Amino acid sequence: MSQKLKDILYKVSLVSTKGDMEMDINQLVFDSRKVTEGSVFVALPGTQVNGHDFIEKALDMGAVAVVCESMPENLREGITYVQVLNSPKSLGLMAANFYGNPSRKLNLVAVTGTNGKTTTVTLLHQLFSELGYTCGLISTVENKIDNKTIPASHTTPDAIAINELLIQMLKEGCTHCFMEASSHAIVQERTAGLQFTGALFSNISHDHLDYHGSFDAYIEAKKKLFDELPREAFALVNADDKRGLIMVQNSKARKFTFGLKYPADFKAKILGNSLHGLELDLEGKQVWFRLIGEFNAYNLLGVLGIAMLLGEEEEEVLRQLSKLKGAVGRFDQVVHAGITAIIDYAHTPDALENVLKTIQKLRTGGETLITLIGCGGNRDKTKRPVMAKIACQLSDKVLFTSDNPRDEDPMTIIQEMESGISPIDQKKTLTIADRRAAIKTACSMAEKGDIILIAGKGHETYQEIKGVKHPFDDKEIVKEFLNLLHQE
């Protein structure tokens, strides 16, 4: 595949150029290690690594053109230099142009928000597959082309990877793609150049303040997705989240709402909520779903809204939705010897509170709720004491343990968590830094009828320590210890 440089730069905000804009480009790269002969190298500014420092290396490797925000002092003969206002945004636009704008050739729907993104896009992929479409999925857990799984390393891939995925999806006959759009990705312009058919906002709460700096900046990051939607797109937001309508204040898109509490275009009422599922009244239609908890009622409503806005028939959508199970590691249950273990990705205060309150509503009386929780290293430290406090307030017993400590000391993280709990709650806590040992202890403490919540890692099958990902699967480990410690 090759394209003329001037065509790849269509819609990019240029400051200045030097050299041949008619040259053929056969590869678009932002990592100098991946440069081959005939590449254009896009220098991205960064907090840890600045791509501008690698321009010379990229040229030595065979790059024939450079896109940058500041021109190098020494310009090489025969090399084309393009100065742009914003390198990350330029990369997104260039990637879309280079690959022939694949996002315009299918229905691309983005889902953003603090919680519920993965469940929503997973349900959408499952639903539309059951409705007879060939679909793509871009999520935290996995990327999928129809039923073929491609491992995911980021919630939202880089701009080049997204367009490569979309091209592959088109080759495989996909008509729809459902993708998570994280706040990081939106701010870093990884979604620039994509044409969305629609976007959904689930909710917003305390998360990623280590990256965004403030809650207002975090809100603005999410809002940017809706600000940039075209007129023909739809914007579907949660009417029950007080920032739902803020998301679409400046959006040109067609605006719709969903919710349980306030008037909305797509509205439901919870009739029943148990460990076996949800019964919802959808404006006169009573439907049973296999998913659990109020938060999943919102996820289901969002999915229904998107399906309706994409022109599907309501009766068939509800019939298929009622059969679906949701995403791996989201309120995932293991039941053994009368003990229920719930594995959930809850890694924000809001998500943890939602899961624990859901469990509280499903309790029948005398069972003990044991919560095992840690917090990730190299991430927002302010949520650590908040999450510990929530765990203690809504659980009978709490085990503090390690999550993905990354470069931090696990005990330091746990101590920062413990600073949020009251003296009266300290009696119900236990600290075991080794996560495997903590899960074993939780299983040994549980008796028939009790509930164990293992929060924070969900679908992840590794534990990241000092840059190394060690195999670690909460679900498999809890199965192992329940089987070992409790005979049926």
Secondary structure, 3 states (H helix, E strand, C coil): CCEEHHHHCCCCCEEEEECCCCCEECEEECCHHHCCCCEEEECCCCCCCCHHHHHHHHHHCCCCEEEECCCCCCCCCCCEEEEECCHHHHHHHHHHHHCCCHHHHCEEEEEECCCCHHHHHHHHHHHHHHCCCCEEEECCCEEEECCEEEECCCCCCCHHHHHHHHHHHHHCCCCEEEEECCHHHHHCCCCCCCCCCEEEECCCCCCCHHHHCCHHHHHHHHHHHHHCCCCCCEEEEECCCCCHHHHCCCCCCEEEEEECCCCCCEECEEEEEECCEEEEEECCEEEEECCCCHHHHHHHHHHHHHHHHCCCCHHHHHHHHCCCCCCCCCCEEEEECCEEEEEECCCCHHHHHHHHHHHHHHCCCCCCEEEEECCCCCCCCCHHHHHHHHHHHCCCEEEECCCCCECCCHHHHHHHHHCCCCCCCHHHEEECCCHHHHHHHHHHHCCCCCEEEEECCCCCCEEEECCEEEECCHHHHHHHHHHHHCCC
